[in-house]
Amino acid sequence: MKVKTSITLSDSLLPEIDRCAGEVNRSEFIENAVIHYISELKRQERDQNDLRILNQNNWQNLEHFDYQNF
């Protein structure tokens, strides 16, 4: 289901949207751009969370090395 909405864009952005959209209408182009952007934000969030977990696990592993004699 689609919902009609109104957004305000910079006047310099509209010609760029039209140029890049080609045969796709503006609404579809903007919707696809927002979907892509949200997907990228979610990926970055997952990556940051994964990195946090890896760093936490690595730190815990390093603590074990303190007790070992080499």
C-alpha positions as a Markdown table, in Angstrom:
| # | Residue | x | y | z |
|---|---|---|---|---|
| 1 | Met | 0.0 | 0.0 | 0.0 |
| 2 | Lys | 1.3 | 3.4 | -1.0 |
| 3 | Val | 0.7 | 6.6 | 1.0 |
| 4 | Lys | 0.8 | 10.0 | -0.6 |
| 5 | Thr | 3.2 | 12.4 | 1.2 |
| 6 | Ser | 4.9 | 15.7 | 0.6 |
| 7 | Ile | 8.6 | 16.4 | 1.1 |
| 8 | Thr | 10.7 | 19.5 | 0.7 |
| 9 | Leu | 13.9 | 19.2 | -1.3 |
| 10 | Ser | 16.7 | 21.6 | -2.3 |
| 11 | Asp | 15.9 | 23.2 | -5.7 |
| 12 | Ser | 19.3 | 22.0 | -7.0 |
| 13 | Leu | 18.4 | 18.3 | -6.1 |
| 14 | Leu | 15.3 | 18.0 | -8.3 |
| 15 | Pro | 17.1 | 18.3 | -11.7 |
| 16 | Glu | 19.6 | 15.7 | -10.4 |
| 17 | Ile | 16.8 | 13.3 | -9.5 |
| 18 | Asp | 15.2 | 13.7 | -12.9 |
| 19 | Arg | 18.6 | 13.2 | -14.6 |
| 20 | Cys | 19.4 | 10.0 | -12.6 |
| 21 | Ala | 15.9 | 8.6 | -12.6 |
| 22 | Gly | 15.8 | 8.2 | -16.4 |
| 23 | Glu | 12.5 | 6.4 | -17.3 |
| 24 | Val | 11.6 | 5.8 | -13.7 |
| 25 | Asn | 9.2 | 8.4 | -12.2 |
| 26 | Arg | 10.4 | 10.6 | -9.3 |
| 27 | Ser | 8.4 | 8.9 | -6.6 |
| 28 | Glu | 9.8 | 5.5 | -7.6 |
| 29 | Phe | 13.3 | 6.8 | -7.8 |
| 30 | Ile | 13.1 | 8.5 | -4.4 |
| 31 | Glu | 11.5 | 5.4 | -2.8 |
| 32 | Asn | 14.3 | 3.2 | -4.2 |
| 33 | Ala | 16.9 | 5.7 | -2.9 |
| 34 | Val | 15.4 | 5.7 | 0.6 |
| 35 | Ile | 15.1 | 1.9 | 0.7 |
| 36 | His | 18.8 | 1.7 | -0.4 |
| 37 | Tyr | 19.8 | 4.3 | 2.2 |
| 38 | Ile | 17.9 | 2.6 | 5.0 |
| 39 | Ser | 19.4 | -0.8 | 4.0 |
| 40 | Glu | 22.9 | 0.7 | 4.2 |
| 41 | Leu | 22.2 | 2.2 | 7.6 |
| 42 | Lys | 21.1 | -1.2 | 8.9 |
| 43 | Arg | 24.2 | -2.8 | 7.4 |
| 44 | Gln | 26.4 | -0.3 | 9.1 |
| 45 | Glu | 24.6 | -0.9 | 12.4 |
| 46 | Arg | 25.0 | -4.6 | 12.1 |
| 47 | Asp | 28.7 | -4.2 | 11.2 |
| 48 | Gln | 29.2 | -1.9 | 14.2 |
| 49 | Asn | 27.5 | -4.4 | 16.5 |
| 50 | Asp | 29.6 | -7.3 | 15.1 |
| 51 | Leu | 32.8 | -5.3 | 15.6 |
| 52 | Arg | 31.8 | -4.5 | 19.2 |
| 53 | Ile | 31.2 | -8.2 | 19.8 |
| 54 | Leu | 34.5 | -9.2 | 18.2 |
| 55 | Asn | 36.4 | -6.6 | 20.1 |
| 56 | Gln | 34.8 | -7.7 | 23.4 |
| 57 | Asn | 35.7 | -11.3 | 22.6 |
| 58 | Asn | 39.2 | -10.4 | 21.6 |
| 59 | Trp | 39.7 | -8.5 | 24.8 |
| 60 | Gln | 38.4 | -11.4 | 26.9 |
| 61 | Asn | 40.9 | -13.7 | 25.0 |
| 62 | Leu | 43.7 | -11.3 | 25.7 |
| 63 | Glu | 42.9 | -11.4 | 29.4 |
| 64 | His | 43.5 | -15.2 | 29.3 |
| 65 | Phe | 47.0 | -14.7 | 27.8 |
| 66 | Asp | 48.0 | -12.6 | 30.9 |
| 67 | Tyr | 47.9 | -15.8 | 33.0 |
| 68 | Gln | 49.9 | -17.9 | 30.6 |
| 69 | Asn | 53.7 | -18.1 | 30.7 |
| 70 | Phe | 55.4 | -18.3 | 27.3 |
